[in-house]
Amino acid sequence: MSLKIEQRFDDVLFTESGPRIYTTGAHIVPMKIKIGQKQRYVWVVDEFKDDSYDEDGKICSPVVYSTKKKDLLSN
């Protein structure tokens, strides 16, 4: 199942963007997003296990978090 992530939470828009990768194993955890008095939960990656692949099928090394989008993948 492919799910395009795009949600509006009050006046804040959260949306996914590339690169899109596939991993054979990852630890995920729920994260609470709170804006004002409203809150939601989303799944986020806590740790990657095994090989991950970019959309071209090449092995890549994802980084769990980064201050810059370009630094989310390490090859």
Predicted model as a PDB file, atoms N, CA, C, CB and O in Angstrom, pLDDT in the B-factor column:
MODEL        1                                                                  
ATOM      1  N   MET A   1       0.843  -1.175   0.000  1.00 41.00           N  
ATOM      2  CA  MET A   1       0.000   0.000   0.000  1.00 41.00           C  
ATOM      3  C   MET A   1       0.887   1.236   0.000  1.00 41.00           C  
ATOM      4  CB  MET A   1      -0.959  -0.001   1.215  1.00 41.00           C  
ATOM      5  O   MET A   1       1.811   1.342   0.807  1.00 41.00           O  
ATOM      6  N   SER A   2       0.616   2.145  -0.878  1.00 46.00           N  
ATOM      7  CA  SER A   2       1.356   3.392  -0.935  1.00 46.00           C  
ATOM      8  C   SER A   2       0.466   4.499  -0.396  1.00 46.00           C  
ATOM      9  CB  SER A   2       1.829   3.704  -2.382  1.00 46.00           C  
ATOM     10  O   SER A   2      -0.688   4.631  -0.802  1.00 46.00           O  
ATOM     11  N   LEU A   3       0.997   5.280   0.504  1.00 47.00           N  
ATOM     12  CA  LEU A   3       0.216   6.343   1.126  1.00 47.00           C  
ATOM     13  C   LEU A   3       0.954   7.658   0.961  1.00 47.00           C  
ATOM     14  CB  LEU A   3      -0.048   6.043   2.623  1.00 47.00           C  
ATOM     15  O   LEU A   3       2.064   7.821   1.467  1.00 47.00           O  
ATOM     16  N   LYS A   4       0.351   8.578   0.267  1.00 53.00           N  
ATOM     17  CA  LYS A   4       0.925   9.926   0.132  1.00 53.00           C  
ATOM     18  C   LYS A   4       0.615  10.657   1.419  1.00 53.00           C  
ATOM     19  CB  LYS A   4       0.351  10.703  -1.129  1.00 53.00           C  
ATOM     20  O   LYS A   4      -0.550  10.835   1.777  1.00 53.00           O  
ATOM     21  N   ILE A   5       1.649  11.078   2.111  1.00 55.00           N  
ATOM     22  CA  ILE A   5       1.462  11.746   3.390  1.00 55.00           C  
ATOM     23  C   ILE A   5       1.324  13.239   3.152  1.00 55.00           C  
ATOM     24  CB  ILE A   5       2.635  11.447   4.355  1.00 55.00           C  
ATOM     25  O   ILE A   5       2.270  13.908   2.737  1.00 55.00           O  
ATOM     26  N   GLU A   6       0.141  13.746   3.417  1.00 57.00           N  
ATOM     27  CA  GLU A   6      -0.074  15.177   3.342  1.00 57.00           C  
ATOM     28  C   GLU A   6      -1.253  15.483   4.250  1.00 57.00           C  
ATOM     29  CB  GLU A   6      -0.330  15.659   1.865  1.00 57.00           C  
ATOM     30  O   GLU A   6      -2.390  15.111   3.958  1.00 57.00           O  
ATOM     31  N   GLN A   7      -0.976  16.156   5.339  1.00 62.00           N  
ATOM     32  CA  GLN A   7      -2.021  16.439   6.304  1.00 62.00           C  
ATOM     33  C   GLN A   7      -1.960  17.894   6.724  1.00 62.00           C  
ATOM     34  CB  GLN A   7      -1.898  15.524   7.521  1.00 62.00           C  
ATOM     35  O   GLN A   7      -0.884  18.487   6.803  1.00 62.00           O  
ATOM     36  N   ARG A   8      -3.110  18.455   6.990  1.00 64.00           N  
ATOM     37  CA  ARG A   8      -3.187  19.806   7.518  1.00 64.00           C  
ATOM     38  C   ARG A   8      -3.580  19.690   8.981  1.00 64.00           C  
ATOM     39  CB  ARG A   8      -4.206  20.692   6.712  1.00 64.00           C  
ATOM     40  O   ARG A   8      -4.572  19.045   9.320  1.00 64.00           O  
ATOM     41  N   PHE A   9      -2.808  20.310   9.828  1.00 62.00           N  
ATOM     42  CA  PHE A   9      -3.052  20.295  11.265  1.00 62.00           C  
ATOM     43  C   PHE A   9      -3.170  21.739  11.687  1.00 62.00           C  
ATOM     44  CB  PHE A   9      -1.915  19.544  12.059  1.00 62.00           C  
ATOM     45  O   PHE A   9      -2.169  22.449  11.788  1.00 62.00           O  
ATOM     46  N   ASP A  10      -4.385  22.174  11.934  1.00 66.00           N  
ATOM     47  CA  ASP A  10      -4.689  23.590  12.121  1.00 66.00           C  
ATOM     48  C   ASP A  10      -4.241  24.324  10.860  1.00 66.00           C  
ATOM     49  CB  ASP A  10      -3.984  24.172  13.408  1.00 66.00           C  
ATOM     50  O   ASP A  10      -4.699  23.971   9.773  1.00 66.00           O  
ATOM     51  N   ASP A  11      -3.393  25.299  10.948  1.00 70.00           N  
ATOM     52  CA  ASP A  11      -2.935  26.026   9.756  1.00 70.00           C  
ATOM     53  C   ASP A  11      -1.549  25.590   9.309  1.00 70.00           C  
ATOM     54  CB  ASP A  11      -2.931  27.519  10.023  1.00 70.00           C  
ATOM     55  O   ASP A  11      -0.911  26.287   8.520  1.00 70.00           O  
ATOM     56  N   VAL A  12      -1.069  24.450   9.798  1.00 71.00           N  
ATOM     57  CA  VAL A  12       0.265  23.969   9.457  1.00 71.00           C  
ATOM     58  C   VAL A  12       0.122  22.767   8.530  1.00 71.00           C  
ATOM     59  CB  VAL A  12       1.078  23.596  10.739  1.00 71.00           C  
ATOM     60  O   VAL A  12      -0.638  21.843   8.823  1.00 71.00           O  
ATOM     61  N   LEU A  13       0.853  22.775   7.406  1.00 69.00           N  
ATOM     62  CA  LEU A  13       0.804  21.683   6.446  1.00 69.00           C  
ATOM     63  C   LEU A  13       2.039  20.809   6.606  1.00 69.00           C  
ATOM     64  CB  LEU A  13       0.700  22.221   5.004  1.00 69.00           C  
ATOM     65  O   LEU A  13       3.165  21.306   6.583  1.00 69.00           O  
ATOM     66  N   PHE A  14       1.828  19.510   6.767  1.00 68.00           N  
ATOM     67  CA  PHE A  14       2.901  18.527   6.825  1.00 68.00           C  
ATOM     68  C   PHE A  14       2.801  17.697   5.558  1.00 68.00           C  
ATOM     69  CB  PHE A  14       2.812  17.628   8.120  1.00 68.00           C  
ATOM     70  O   PHE A  14       1.734  17.160   5.260  1.00 68.00           O  
ATOM     71  N   THR A  15       3.869  17.580   4.818  1.00 68.00           N  
ATOM     72  CA  THR A  15       3.813  16.829   3.565  1.00 68.00           C  
ATOM     73  C   THR A  15       5.116  16.071   3.360  1.00 68.00           C  
ATOM     74  CB  THR A  15       3.541  17.771   2.370  1.00 68.00           C  
ATOM     75  O   THR A  15       6.180  16.507   3.799  1.00 68.00           O  
ATOM     76  N   GLU A  16       5.017  14.937   2.693  1.00 66.00           N  
ATOM     77  CA  GLU A  16       6.209  14.156   2.381  1.00 66.00           C  
ATOM     78  C   GLU A  16       6.871  14.714   1.140  1.00 66.00           C  
ATOM     79  CB  GLU A  16       5.862  12.668   2.187  1.00 66.00           C  
ATOM     80  O   GLU A  16       6.236  15.407   0.345  1.00 66.00           O  
ATOM     81  N   SER A  17       8.123  14.417   0.978  1.00 63.00           N  
ATOM     82  CA  SER A  17       8.824  14.767  -0.243  1.00 63.00           C  
ATOM     83  C   SER A  17       9.939  13.763  -0.444  1.00 63.00           C  
ATOM     84  CB  SER A  17       9.375  16.220  -0.191  1.00 63.00           C  
ATOM     85  O   SER A  17      10.313  13.055   0.491  1.00 63.00           O  
ATOM     86  N   GLY A  18      10.477  13.692  -1.656  1.00 69.00           N  
ATOM     87  CA  GLY A  18      11.534  12.745  -1.971  1.00 69.00           C  
ATOM     88  C   GLY A  18      12.821  13.098  -1.256  1.00 69.00           C  
ATOM     89  O   GLY A  18      12.924  14.201  -0.719  1.00 69.00           O  
ATOM     90  N   PRO A  19      13.775  12.244  -1.223  1.00 73.00           N  
ATOM     91  CA  PRO A  19      13.770  10.979  -1.939  1.00 73.00           C  
ATOM     92  C   PRO A  19      12.934   9.924  -1.217  1.00 73.00           C  
ATOM     93  CB  PRO A  19      15.191  10.480  -2.123  1.00 73.00           C  
ATOM     94  O   PRO A  19      12.753   9.978  -0.001  1.00 73.00           O  
ATOM     95  N   ARG A  20      12.436   8.976  -1.981  1.00 75.00           N  
ATOM     96  CA  ARG A  20      11.678   7.869  -1.419  1.00 75.00           C  
ATOM     97  C   ARG A  20      12.599   6.658  -1.429  1.00 75.00           C  
ATOM     98  CB  ARG A  20      10.346   7.598  -2.223  1.00 75.00           C  
ATOM     99  O   ARG A  20      13.234   6.368  -2.443  1.00 75.00           O  
ATOM    100  N   ILE A  21      12.676   5.941  -0.296  1.00 76.00           N  
ATOM    101  CA  ILE A  21      13.541   4.766  -0.220  1.00 76.00           C  
ATOM    102  C   ILE A  21      12.750   3.578   0.308  1.00 76.00           C  
ATOM    103  CB  ILE A  21      14.769   5.043   0.677  1.00 76.00           C  
ATOM    104  O   ILE A  21      11.666   3.742   0.866  1.00 76.00           O  
ATOM    105  N   TYR A  22      13.297   2.384   0.129  1.00 75.00           N  
ATOM    106  CA  TYR A  22      12.735   1.147   0.644  1.00 75.00           C  
ATOM    107  C   TYR A  22      13.771   0.528   1.567  1.00 75.00           C  
ATOM    108  CB  TYR A  22      12.336   0.166  -0.512  1.00 75.00           C  
ATOM    109  O   TYR A  22      14.960   0.509   1.249  1.00 75.00           O  
ATOM    110  N   THR A  23      13.323   0.020   2.710  1.00 76.00           N  
ATOM    111  CA  THR A  23      14.228  -0.657   3.622  1.00 76.00           C  
ATOM    112  C   THR A  23      13.624  -1.999   4.024  1.00 76.00           C  
ATOM    113  CB  THR A  23      14.514   0.217   4.868  1.00 76.00           C  
ATOM    114  O   THR A  23      12.410  -2.122   4.183  1.00 76.00           O  
ATOM    115  N   THR A  24      14.481  -2.997   4.186  1.00 80.00           N  
ATOM    116  CA  THR A  24      13.999  -4.321   4.573  1.00 80.00           C  
ATOM    117  C   THR A  24      13.744  -4.415   6.067  1.00 80.00           C  
ATOM    118  CB  THR A  24      14.996  -5.386   4.156  1.00 80.00           C  
ATOM    119  O   THR A  24      13.204  -5.414   6.540  1.00 80.00           O  
ATOM    120  N   GLY A  25      14.116  -3.410   6.800  1.00 84.00           N  
ATOM    121  CA  GLY A  25      13.835  -3.424   8.219  1.00 84.00           C  
ATOM    122  C   GLY A  25      14.110  -2.085   8.867  1.00 84.00           C  
ATOM    123  O   GLY A  25      15.143  -1.464   8.619  1.00 84.00           O  
ATOM    124  N   ALA A  26      13.188  -1.647   9.691  1.00 84.00           N  
ATOM    125  CA  ALA A  26      13.367  -0.388  10.409  1.00 84.00           C  
ATOM    126  C   ALA A  26      12.590  -0.460  11.713  1.00 84.00           C  
ATOM    127  CB  ALA A  26      12.902   0.826   9.549  1.00 84.00           C  
ATOM    128  O   ALA A  26      11.529  -1.080  11.790  1.00 84.00           O  
ATOM    129  N   HIS A  27      13.127   0.172  12.716  1.00 84.00           N  
ATOM    130  CA  HIS A  27      12.393   0.328  13.967  1.00 84.00           C  
ATOM    131  C   HIS A  27      11.628   1.637  13.867  1.00 84.00           C  
ATOM    132  CB  HIS A  27      13.354   0.308  15.221  1.00 84.00           C  
ATOM    133  O   HIS A  27      12.214   2.673  13.550  1.00 84.00           O  
ATOM    134  N   ILE A  28      10.332   1.606  14.133  1.00 82.00           N  
ATOM    135  CA  ILE A  28       9.535   2.826  14.084  1.00 82.00           C  
ATOM    136  C   ILE A  28       8.888   3.063  15.447  1.00 82.00           C  
ATOM    137  CB  ILE A  28       8.456   2.740  12.970  1.00 82.00           C  
ATOM    138  O   ILE A  28       8.606   2.124  16.191  1.00 82.00           O  
ATOM    139  N   VAL A  29       8.665   4.314  15.748  1.00 83.00           N  
ATOM    140  CA  VAL A  29       8.058   4.694  17.024  1.00 83.00           C  
ATOM    141  C   VAL A  29       7.003   5.768  16.770  1.00 83.00           C  
ATOM    142  CB  VAL A  29       9.139   5.205  18.032  1.00 83.00           C  
ATOM    143  O   VAL A  29       7.120   6.533  15.813  1.00 83.00           O  
ATOM    144  N   PRO A  30       5.974   5.834  17.615  1.00 85.00           N  
ATOM    145  CA  PRO A  30       5.001   6.907  17.455  1.00 85.00           C  
ATOM    146  C   PRO A  30       5.567   8.216  18.003  1.00 85.00           C  
ATOM    147  CB  PRO A  30       3.676   6.549  18.164  1.00 85.00           C  
ATOM    148  O   PRO A  30       6.230   8.235  19.040  1.00 85.00           O  
ATOM    149  N   MET A  31       5.293   9.311  17.289  1.00 83.00           N  
ATOM    150  CA  MET A  31       5.719  10.627  17.742  1.00 83.00           C  
ATOM    151  C   MET A  31       4.486  11.509  17.862  1.00 83.00           C  
ATOM    152  CB  MET A  31       6.768  11.253  16.770  1.00 83.00           C  
ATOM    153  O   MET A  31       3.640  11.541  16.968  1.00 83.00           O  
ATOM    154  N   LYS A  32       4.393  12.227  18.984  1.00 85.00           N  
ATOM    155  CA  LYS A  32       3.279  13.141  19.187  1.00 85.00           C  
ATOM    156  C   LYS A  32       3.620  14.495  18.591  1.00 85.00           C  
ATOM    157  CB  LYS A  32       2.939  13.273  20.685  1.00 85.00           C  
ATOM    158  O   LYS A  32       4.687  15.047  18.862  1.00 85.00           O  
ATOM    159  N   ILE A  33       2.714  15.034  17.779  1.00 82.00           N  
ATOM    160  CA  ILE A  33       2.841  16.389  17.256  1.00 82.00           C  
ATOM    161  C   ILE A  33       1.772  17.203  17.945  1.00 82.00           C  
ATOM    162  CB  ILE A  33       2.698  16.444  15.681  1.00 82.00           C  
ATOM    163  O   ILE A  33       0.585  16.889  17.853  1.00 82.00           O  
ATOM    164  N   LYS A  34       2.187  18.242  18.631  1.00 82.00           N  
ATOM    165  CA  LYS A  34       1.244  19.071  19.371  1.00 82.00           C  
ATOM    166  C   LYS A  34       1.369  20.515  18.924  1.00 82.00           C  
ATOM    167  CB  LYS A  34       1.478  18.952  20.887  1.00 82.00           C  
ATOM    168  O   LYS A  34       2.451  21.099  18.969  1.00 82.00           O  
ATOM    169  N   ILE A  35       0.261  21.082  18.496  1.00 80.00           N  
ATOM    170  CA  ILE A  35       0.204  22.489  18.112  1.00 80.00           C  
ATOM    171  C   ILE A  35      -0.948  23.099  18.893  1.00 80.00           C  
ATOM    172  CB  ILE A  35       0.017  22.673  16.547  1.00 80.00           C  
ATOM    173  O   ILE A  35      -2.105  22.713  18.724  1.00 80.00           O  
ATOM    174  N   GLY A  36      -0.623  24.038  19.731  1.00 81.00           N  
ATOM    175  CA  GLY A  36      -1.653  24.595  20.603  1.00 81.00           C  
ATOM    176  C   GLY A  36      -2.159  23.514  21.541  1.00 81.00           C  
ATOM    177  O   GLY A  36      -1.364  22.857  22.214  1.00 81.00           O  
ATOM    178  N   GLN A  37      -3.461  23.324  21.593  1.00 85.00           N  
ATOM    179  CA  GLN A  37      -4.051  22.300  22.449  1.00 85.00           C  
ATOM    180  C   GLN A  37      -4.379  21.008  21.698  1.00 85.00           C  
ATOM    181  CB  GLN A  37      -5.300  22.839  23.092  1.00 85.00           C  
ATOM    182  O   GLN A  37      -4.854  20.049  22.308  1.00 85.00           O  
ATOM    183  N   LYS A  38      -4.133  20.968  20.378  1.00 83.00           N  
ATOM    184  CA  LYS A  38      -4.436  19.779  19.574  1.00 83.00           C  
ATOM    185  C   LYS A  38      -3.194  18.929  19.400  1.00 83.00           C  
ATOM    186  CB  LYS A  38      -5.003  20.175  18.201  1.00 83.00           C  
ATOM    187  O   LYS A  38      -2.077  19.438  19.309  1.00 83.00           O  
ATOM    188  N   GLN A  39      -3.413  17.615  19.356  1.00 84.00           N  
ATOM    189  CA  GLN A  39      -2.283  16.722  19.164  1.00 84.00           C  
ATOM    190  C   GLN A  39      -2.664  15.578  18.234  1.00 84.00           C  
ATOM    191  CB  GLN A  39      -1.791  16.178  20.510  1.00 84.00           C  
ATOM    192  O   GLN A  39      -3.829  15.191  18.146  1.00 84.00           O  
ATOM    193  N   ARG A  40      -1.650  15.039  17.536  1.00 81.00           N  
ATOM    194  CA  ARG A  40      -1.788  13.886  16.657  1.00 81.00           C  
ATOM    195  C   ARG A  40      -0.554  13.025  16.852  1.00 81.00           C  
ATOM    196  CB  ARG A  40      -1.961  14.313  15.155  1.00 81.00           C  
ATOM    197  O   ARG A  40       0.455  13.474  17.394  1.00 81.00           O  
ATOM    198  N   TYR A  41      -0.648  11.788  16.406  1.00 83.00           N  
ATOM    199  CA  TYR A  41       0.494  10.883  16.439  1.00 83.00           C  
ATOM    200  C   TYR A  41       0.830  10.427  15.024  1.00 83.00           C  
ATOM    201  CB  TYR A  41       0.204   9.666  17.349  1.00 83.00           C  
ATOM    202  O   TYR A  41      -0.061  10.174  14.213  1.00 83.00           O  
ATOM    203  N   VAL A  42       2.122  10.327  14.738  1.00 79.00           N  
ATOM    204  CA  VAL A  42       2.592   9.816  13.451  1.00 79.00           C  
ATOM    205  C   VAL A  42       3.718   8.822  13.724  1.00 79.00           C  
ATOM    206  CB  VAL A  42       3.078  10.981  12.509  1.00 79.00           C  
ATOM    207  O   VAL A  42       4.395   8.908  14.749  1.00 79.00           O  
ATOM    208  N   TRP A  43       3.913   7.882  12.806  1.00 77.00           N  
ATOM    209  CA  TRP A  43       5.031   6.943  12.923  1.00 77.00           C  
ATOM    210  C   TRP A  43       6.291   7.587  12.356  1.00 77.00           C  
ATOM    211  CB  TRP A  43       4.718   5.607  12.187  1.00 77.00           C  
ATOM    212  O   TRP A  43       6.253   8.204  11.291  1.00 77.00           O  
ATOM    213  N   VAL A  44       7.399   7.444  13.061  1.00 81.00           N  
ATOM    214  CA  VAL A  44       8.687   7.933  12.569  1.00 81.00           C  
ATOM    215  C   VAL A  44       9.731   6.834  12.749  1.00 81.00           C  
ATOM    216  CB  VAL A  44       9.119   9.239  13.315  1.00 81.00           C  
ATOM    217  O   VAL A  44       9.619   5.994  13.641  1.00 81.00           O  
ATOM    218  N   VAL A  45      10.732   6.853  11.901  1.00 82.00           N  
ATOM    219  CA  VAL A  45      11.816   5.867  11.979  1.00 82.00           C  
ATOM    220  C   VAL A  45      12.715   6.195  13.153  1.00 82.00           C  
ATOM    221  CB  VAL A  45      12.634   5.831  10.665  1.00 82.00           C  
ATOM    222  O   VAL A  45      13.148   7.336  13.315  1.00 82.00           O  
ATOM    223  N   ASP A  46      12.993   5.201  13.964  1.00 82.00           N  
ATOM    224  CA  ASP A  46      13.914   5.348  15.087  1.00 82.00           C  
ATOM    225  C   ASP A  46      15.289   4.801  14.719  1.00 82.00           C  
ATOM    226  CB  ASP A  46      13.367   4.630  16.336  1.00 82.00           C  
ATOM    227  O   ASP A  46      16.309   5.334  15.155  1.00 82.00           O  
ATOM    228  N   GLU A  47      15.316   3.736  13.914  1.00 84.00           N  
ATOM    229  CA  GLU A  47      16.587   3.112  13.534  1.00 84.00           C  
ATOM    230  C   GLU A  47      16.356   2.237  12.310  1.00 84.00           C  
ATOM    231  CB  GLU A  47      17.183   2.272  14.712  1.00 84.00           C  
ATOM    232  O   GLU A  47      15.341   1.544  12.228  1.00 84.00           O  
ATOM    233  N   PHE A  48      17.286   2.259  11.358  1.00 84.00           N  
ATOM    234  CA  PHE A  48      17.218   1.402  10.183  1.00 84.00           C  
ATOM    235  C   PHE A  48      18.036   0.144  10.417  1.00 84.00           C  
ATOM    236  CB  PHE A  48      17.716   2.148   8.929  1.00 84.00           C  
ATOM    237  O   PHE A  48      19.093   0.193  11.047  1.00 84.00           O  
ATOM    238  N   LYS A  49      17.550  -0.983   9.913  1.00 85.00           N  
ATOM    239  CA  LYS A  49      18.268  -2.256   9.944  1.00 85.00           C  
ATOM    240  C   LYS A  49      18.330  -2.808   8.528  1.00 85.00           C  
ATOM    241  CB  LYS A  49      17.583  -3.274  10.912  1.00 85.00           C  
ATOM    242  O   LYS A  49      17.437  -2.547   7.723  1.00 85.00           O  
ATOM    243  N   ASP A  50      19.359  -3.557   8.222  1.00 85.00           N  
ATOM    244  CA  ASP A  50      19.529  -4.197   6.921  1.00 85.00           C  
ATOM    245  C   ASP A  50      19.700  -3.162   5.810  1.00 85.00           C  
ATOM    246  CB  ASP A  50      18.334  -5.101   6.617  1.00 85.00           C  
ATOM    247  O   ASP A  50      19.894  -1.976   6.075  1.00 85.00           O  
ATOM    248  N   ASP A  51      19.624  -3.629   4.565  1.00 87.00           N  
ATOM    249  CA  ASP A  51      19.856  -2.753   3.414  1.00 87.00           C  
ATOM    250  C   ASP A  51      18.646  -1.884   3.096  1.00 87.00           C  
ATOM    251  CB  ASP A  51      20.220  -3.580   2.197  1.00 87.00           C  
ATOM    252  O   ASP A  51      17.503  -2.303   3.279  1.00 87.00           O  
ATOM    253  N   SER A  52      18.907  -0.677   2.622  1.00 88.00           N  
ATOM    254  CA  SER A  52      17.884   0.235   2.119  1.00 88.00           C  
ATOM    255  C   SER A  52      18.237   0.571   0.679  1.00 88.00           C  
ATOM    256  CB  SER A  52      17.778   1.534   2.999  1.00 88.00           C  
ATOM    257  O   SER A  52      19.409   0.567   0.303  1.00 88.00           O  
ATOM    258  N   TYR A  53      17.209   0.864  -0.131  1.00 87.00           N  
ATOM    259  CA  TYR A  53      17.406   1.083  -1.553  1.00 87.00           C  
ATOM    260  C   TYR A  53      16.710   2.361  -1.997  1.00 87.00           C  
ATOM    261  CB  TYR A  53      16.893  -0.111  -2.356  1.00 87.00           C  
ATOM    262  O   TYR A  53      15.633   2.696  -1.504  1.00 87.00           O  
ATOM    263  N   ASP A  54      17.341   3.081  -2.945  1.00 84.00           N  
ATOM    264  CA  ASP A  54      16.668   4.243  -3.518  1.00 84.00           C  
ATOM    265  C   ASP A  54      15.719   3.770  -4.614  1.00 84.00           C  
ATOM    266  CB  ASP A  54      17.699   5.271  -4.080  1.00 84.00           C  
ATOM    267  O   ASP A  54      15.595   2.569  -4.854  1.00 84.00           O  
ATOM    268  N   GLU A  55      15.056   4.701  -5.271  1.00 82.00           N  
ATOM    269  CA  GLU A  55      14.058   4.347  -6.285  1.00 82.00           C  
ATOM    270  C   GLU A  55      14.654   3.670  -7.513  1.00 82.00           C  
ATOM    271  CB  GLU A  55      13.315   5.579  -6.713  1.00 82.00           C  
ATOM    272  O   GLU A  55      13.932   3.039  -8.285  1.00 82.00           O  
ATOM    273  N   ASP A  56      15.964   3.797  -7.700  1.00 88.00           N  
ATOM    274  CA  ASP A  56      16.639   3.141  -8.817  1.00 88.00           C  
ATOM    275  C   ASP A  56      17.171   1.764  -8.439  1.00 88.00           C  
ATOM    276  CB  ASP A  56      17.775   4.009  -9.317  1.00 88.00           C  
ATOM    277  O   ASP A  56      17.795   1.095  -9.263  1.00 88.00           O  
ATOM    278  N   GLY A  57      16.934   1.333  -7.205  1.00 88.00           N  
ATOM    279  CA  GLY A  57      17.388   0.024  -6.753  1.00 88.00           C  
ATOM    280  C   GLY A  57      18.806   0.006  -6.222  1.00 88.00           C  
ATOM    281  O   GLY A  57      19.339  -1.066  -5.936  1.00 88.00           O  
ATOM    282  N   LYS A  58      19.429   1.166  -6.084  1.00 89.00           N  
ATOM    283  CA  LYS A  58      20.796   1.239  -5.563  1.00 89.00           C  
ATOM    284  C   LYS A  58      20.771   1.286  -4.037  1.00 89.00           C  
ATOM    285  CB  LYS A  58      21.535   2.479  -6.130  1.00 89.00           C  
ATOM    286  O   LYS A  58      19.920   1.946  -3.440  1.00 89.00           O  
ATOM    287  N   ILE A  59      21.711   0.581  -3.414  1.00 89.00           N  
ATOM    288  CA  ILE A  59      21.803   0.574  -1.948  1.00 89.00           C  
ATOM    289  C   ILE A  59      22.165   1.972  -1.462  1.00 89.00           C  
ATOM    290  CB  ILE A  59      22.855  -0.468  -1.454  1.00 89.00           C  
ATOM    291  O   ILE A  59      23.042   2.627  -2.024  1.00 89.00           O  
ATOM    292  N   CYS A  60      21.483   2.420  -0.416  1.00 88.00           N  
ATOM    293  CA  CYS A  60      21.772   3.720   0.180  1.00 88.00           C  
ATOM    294  C   CYS A  60      21.734   3.573   1.701  1.00 88.00           C  
ATOM    295  CB  CYS A  60      20.753   4.807  -0.308  1.00 88.00           C  
ATOM    296  O   CYS A  60      21.212   2.590   2.226  1.00 88.00           O  
ATOM    297  N   SER A  61      22.279   4.537   2.381  1.00 88.00           N  
ATOM    298  CA  SER A  61      22.300   4.534   3.838  1.00 88.00           C  
ATOM    299  C   SER A  61      21.510   5.730   4.353  1.00 88.00           C  
ATOM    300  CB  SER A  61      23.755   4.562   4.374  1.00 88.00           C  
ATOM    301  O   SER A  61      22.009   6.855   4.328  1.00 88.00           O  
ATOM    302  N   PRO A  62      20.275   5.502   4.823  1.00 88.00           N  
ATOM    303  CA  PRO A  62      19.474   6.615   5.327  1.00 88.00           C  
ATOM    304  C   PRO A  62      19.933   7.061   6.708  1.00 88.00           C  
ATOM    305  CB  PRO A  62      18.005   6.226   5.371  1.00 88.00           C  
ATOM    306  O   PRO A  62      20.372   6.252   7.526  1.00 88.00           O  
ATOM    307  N   VAL A  63      19.823   8.347   6.948  1.00 86.00           N  
ATOM    308  CA  VAL A  63      20.124   8.944   8.251  1.00 86.00           C  
ATOM    309  C   VAL A  63      18.775   9.263   8.890  1.00 86.00           C  
ATOM    310  CB  VAL A  63      21.043  10.247   8.120  1.00 86.00           C  
ATOM    311  O   VAL A  63      17.893   9.799   8.217  1.00 86.00           O  
ATOM    312  N   VAL A  64      18.595   8.949  10.161  1.00 80.00           N  
ATOM    313  CA  VAL A  64      17.295   9.089  10.819  1.00 80.00           C  
ATOM    314  C   VAL A  64      16.809  10.533  10.839  1.00 80.00           C  
ATOM    315  CB  VAL A  64      17.371   8.559  12.235  1.00 80.00           C  
ATOM    316  O   VAL A  64      15.629  10.782  10.594  1.00 80.00           O  
ATOM    317  N   TYR A  65      17.687  11.490  11.124  1.00 82.00           N  
ATOM    318  CA  TYR A  65      17.278  12.895  11.120  1.00 82.00           C  
ATOM    319  C   TYR A  65      18.442  13.767  10.674  1.00 82.00           C  
ATOM    320  CB  TYR A  65      16.778  13.331  12.520  1.00 82.00           C  
ATOM    321  O   TYR A  65      19.606  13.384  10.795  1.00 82.00           O  
ATOM    322  N   SER A  66      18.114  14.935  10.161  1.00 85.00           N  
ATOM    323  CA  SER A  66      19.125  15.862   9.673  1.00 85.00           C  
ATOM    324  C   SER A  66      18.526  17.260   9.634  1.00 85.00           C  
ATOM    325  CB  SER A  66      19.648  15.440   8.269  1.00 85.00           C  
ATOM    326  O   SER A  66      17.308  17.417   9.553  1.00 85.00           O  
ATOM    327  N   THR A  67      19.368  18.258   9.690  1.00 88.00           N  
ATOM    328  CA  THR A  67      18.887  19.625   9.569  1.00 88.00           C  
ATOM    329  C   THR A  67      18.717  20.030   8.106  1.00 88.00           C  
ATOM    330  CB  THR A  67      19.842  20.579  10.268  1.00 88.00           C  
ATOM    331  O   THR A  67      18.080  21.042   7.812  1.00 88.00           O  
ATOM    332  N   LYS A  68      19.289  19.236   7.181  1.00 87.00           N  
ATOM    333  CA  LYS A  68      19.180  19.516   5.750  1.00 87.00           C  
ATOM    334  C   LYS A  68      18.694  18.274   5.015  1.00 87.00           C  
ATOM    335  CB  LYS A  68      20.537  19.987   5.177  1.00 87.00           C  
ATOM    336  O   LYS A  68      19.149  17.163   5.284  1.00 87.00           O  
ATOM    337  N   LYS A  69      17.771  18.474   4.090  1.00 84.00           N  
ATOM    338  CA  LYS A  69      17.209  17.351   3.325  1.00 84.00           C  
ATOM    339  C   LYS A  69      18.301  16.574   2.590  1.00 84.00           C  
ATOM    340  CB  LYS A  69      16.165  17.860   2.319  1.00 84.00           C  
ATOM    341  O   LYS A  69      18.258  15.345   2.531  1.00 84.00           O  
ATOM    342  N   LYS A  70      19.270  17.283   2.036  1.00 86.00           N  
ATOM    343  CA  LYS A  70      20.322  16.628   1.250  1.00 86.00           C  
ATOM    344  C   LYS A  70      21.195  15.702   2.095  1.00 86.00           C  
ATOM    345  CB  LYS A  70      21.192  17.675   0.581  1.00 86.00           C  
ATOM    346  O   LYS A  70      21.881  14.838   1.550  1.00 86.00           O  
ATOM    347  N   ASP A  71      21.180  15.871   3.413  1.00 90.00           N  
ATOM    348  CA  ASP A  71      21.998  15.037   4.296  1.00 90.00           C  
ATOM    349  C   ASP A  71      21.246  13.834   4.861  1.00 90.00           C  
ATOM    350  CB  ASP A  71      22.525  15.871   5.433  1.00 90.00           C  
ATOM    351  O   ASP A  71      21.772  13.145   5.735  1.00 90.00           O  
ATOM    352  N   LEU A  72      20.017  13.560   4.381  1.00 87.00           N  
ATOM    353  CA  LEU A  72      19.245  12.431   4.874  1.00 87.00           C  
ATOM    354  C   LEU A  72      19.706  11.091   4.308  1.00 87.00           C  
ATOM    355  CB  LEU A  72      17.800  12.637   4.554  1.00 87.00           C  
ATOM    356  O   LEU A  72      19.395  10.041   4.870  1.00 87.00           O  
ATOM    357  N   LEU A  73      20.449  11.121   3.194  1.00 86.00           N  
ATOM    358  CA  LEU A  73      20.990   9.900   2.611  1.00 86.00           C  
ATOM    359  C   LEU A  73      22.498   9.995   2.537  1.00 86.00           C  
ATOM    360  CB  LEU A  73      20.398   9.644   1.217  1.00 86.00           C  
ATOM    361  O   LEU A  73      23.059  11.019   2.147  1.00 86.00           O  
ATOM    362  N   SER A  74      23.143   8.901   2.923  1.00 82.00           N  
ATOM    363  CA  SER A  74      24.598   8.804   2.837  1.00 82.00           C  
ATOM    364  C   SER A  74      24.904   7.618   1.949  1.00 82.00           C  
ATOM    365  CB  SER A  74      25.269   8.652   4.257  1.00 82.00           C  
ATOM    366  O   SER A  74      24.420   6.518   2.213  1.00 82.00           O  
ATOM    367  N   ASN A  75      25.694   7.808   0.901  1.00 70.00           N  
ATOM    368  CA  ASN A  75      26.010   6.695  -0.001  1.00 70.00           C  
ATOM    369  C   ASN A  75      27.410   6.241   0.171  1.00 70.00           C  
ATOM    370  CB  ASN A  75      25.783   7.076  -1.432  1.00 70.00           C  
ATOM    371  O   ASN A  75      27.847   5.313  -0.509  1.00 70.00           O  
TER     372      ASN A  75                                                      
ENDMDL                                                                          
END                                                                             
